[in-house]
Amino acid sequence: MDHFSTLENKLKLGTVIVGIFSLGLHAGSFGEGSSSDEYALAIVILAFMFSVGVVIATVLNMLPQTVMWQKIEIGVNLVFTVLLAIGWLVFMINTAKWHLSSGQKATRSFALIFGGFNDAIYGFISYTIFRQTQTTLS
């Protein structure tokens, strides 16, 4: 019953773990109600909900192991990679331009660190699934 034996599934679990920290830090440093901060927080929330759903579906063996599903999963992970990267960039710009206290800057800096890790994990998941489909097709 070892659902997380493959690298791909370990990375999916990693998105949940890193996502918890990223979500907590983004929400904790939510500043001044700007729409760009709202975008960044909304994308982090959507990515976290997706990650939790995928992990639950993996544990319950609900994910089909077809090539079509793998292509869909690559696409969804790439979309989240791009959206999280845009949110990360916007969040970084807001952190740099606002005059915040050192505590707020520190919280936002850690949110940026965990957000960057989260984004990288989503991108790497897409890459590992892509490599897996290439080896199974050849």
C-alpha positions as CSV (number, residue, x, y, z in Angstrom):
1,M,0.0,0.0,0.0
2,D,2.9,2.3,-0.7
3,H,1.3,5.0,-2.8
4,F,4.3,7.3,-2.8
5,S,7.1,5.0,-4.0
6,T,7.7,6.8,-7.3
7,L,9.5,10.1,-7.6
8,E,6.4,11.6,-9.3
9,N,4.2,10.7,-6.4
10,K,6.7,11.9,-3.8
11,L,6.9,15.3,-5.6
12,K,3.0,15.5,-5.6
13,L,3.2,14.9,-1.8
14,G,5.9,17.6,-1.7
15,T,3.6,20.1,-3.3
16,V,1.2,19.7,-0.4
17,I,3.8,20.0,2.2
18,V,5.5,23.0,0.6
19,G,2.1,24.4,-0.3
20,I,1.0,24.5,3.3
21,F,3.9,26.7,4.2
22,S,3.6,28.8,1.1
23,L,-0.2,29.3,1.7
24,G,0.3,30.2,5.4
25,L,3.1,32.7,4.7
26,H,1.2,34.2,1.7
27,A,-2.0,34.6,3.8
28,G,0.0,35.9,6.8
29,S,1.7,38.5,4.8
30,F,-1.3,39.6,2.8
31,G,-0.8,43.3,2.4
32,E,-2.9,46.3,1.9
33,G,-5.5,44.5,-0.1
34,S,-3.9,45.1,-3.5
35,S,-5.3,43.1,-6.4
36,S,-1.9,41.8,-7.3
37,D,-1.5,40.3,-3.8
38,E,-5.0,38.8,-4.2
39,Y,-4.0,37.2,-7.4
40,A,-0.9,35.7,-5.9
41,L,-2.9,34.4,-2.9
42,A,-5.7,33.0,-5.1
43,I,-3.2,31.1,-7.3
44,V,-1.5,29.6,-4.2
45,I,-4.9,28.5,-2.9
46,L,-5.9,26.9,-6.2
47,A,-2.6,25.1,-6.5
48,F,-2.8,23.9,-3.0
49,M,-6.4,22.6,-3.5
50,F,-5.3,20.8,-6.7
51,S,-2.4,19.2,-4.9
52,V,-4.5,18.0,-2.0
53,G,-7.0,16.6,-4.5
54,V,-4.3,14.8,-6.4
55,V,-2.8,13.3,-3.3
56,I,-6.2,12.1,-2.0
57,A,-7.0,10.6,-5.4
58,T,-3.6,8.9,-5.4
59,V,-4.2,7.4,-2.0
60,L,-7.6,6.2,-3.1
61,N,-6.2,4.8,-6.4
62,M,-8.6,7.0,-8.4
63,L,-6.1,8.3,-10.9
64,P,-6.1,6.4,-14.2
65,Q,-2.7,5.4,-15.5
66,T,-3.3,6.1,-19.2
67,V,-1.2,8.2,-21.6
68,M,-4.0,10.6,-22.1
69,W,-4.3,11.2,-18.3
70,Q,-0.5,11.8,-18.1
71,K,-0.8,14.4,-20.9
72,I,-3.6,16.1,-19.0
73,E,-1.6,16.1,-15.8
74,I,1.5,17.5,-17.7
75,G,-0.7,20.3,-19.0
76,V,-2.3,21.1,-15.7
77,N,1.0,21.1,-13.9
78,L,2.5,23.4,-16.5
79,V,-0.4,25.8,-16.2
80,F,0.1,26.0,-12.5
81,T,3.8,26.4,-13.0
82,V,3.2,29.5,-15.2
83,L,0.5,30.9,-13.0
84,L,2.6,30.4,-9.8
85,A,5.6,32.0,-11.5
86,I,3.5,35.1,-12.5
87,G,2.1,35.3,-8.9
88,W,5.6,34.9,-7.5
89,L,6.9,37.7,-9.7
90,V,4.1,40.0,-8.8
91,F,4.5,39.2,-5.1
92,M,8.2,39.9,-5.3
93,I,7.6,43.3,-7.0
94,N,5.1,44.3,-4.3
95,T,7.5,43.2,-1.6
96,A,10.3,45.3,-3.1
97,K,8.2,48.5,-3.7
98,W,6.2,48.7,-0.5
99,H,7.6,50.2,2.6
100,L,7.1,47.5,5.1
101,S,8.4,46.7,8.6
102,S,11.2,44.2,8.9
103,G,8.9,41.6,10.2
104,Q,6.5,42.0,7.2
105,K,9.5,41.9,4.8
106,A,10.8,38.7,6.5
107,T,7.4,37.0,6.2
108,R,7.0,38.0,2.6
109,S,10.6,36.9,1.9
110,F,9.9,33.4,3.3
111,A,6.6,33.3,1.3
112,L,8.7,34.0,-1.8
113,I,11.2,31.3,-0.9
114,F,8.5,28.6,-0.4
115,G,6.5,29.9,-3.4
116,G,9.6,29.5,-5.5
117,F,10.1,25.9,-4.3
118,N,6.4,25.2,-4.9
119,D,6.7,26.5,-8.4
120,A,9.8,24.5,-9.1
121,I,8.2,21.3,-7.8
122,Y,5.2,21.8,-10.2
123,G,7.6,22.3,-13.1
124,F,9.6,19.2,-12.2
125,I,6.5,17.1,-11.9
126,S,5.6,18.0,-15.4
127,Y,9.1,17.1,-16.5
128,T,9.2,13.7,-14.8
129,I,5.8,12.8,-16.2
130,F,7.0,13.8,-19.7
131,R,10.1,11.7,-19.3
132,Q,8.0,8.8,-18.1
133,T,5.7,9.0,-21.1
134,Q,8.7,9.2,-23.5
135,T,10.3,6.1,-22.0
136,T,7.0,4.1,-22.1
137,L,6.3,5.1,-25.7
138,S,9.7,4.1,-27.0
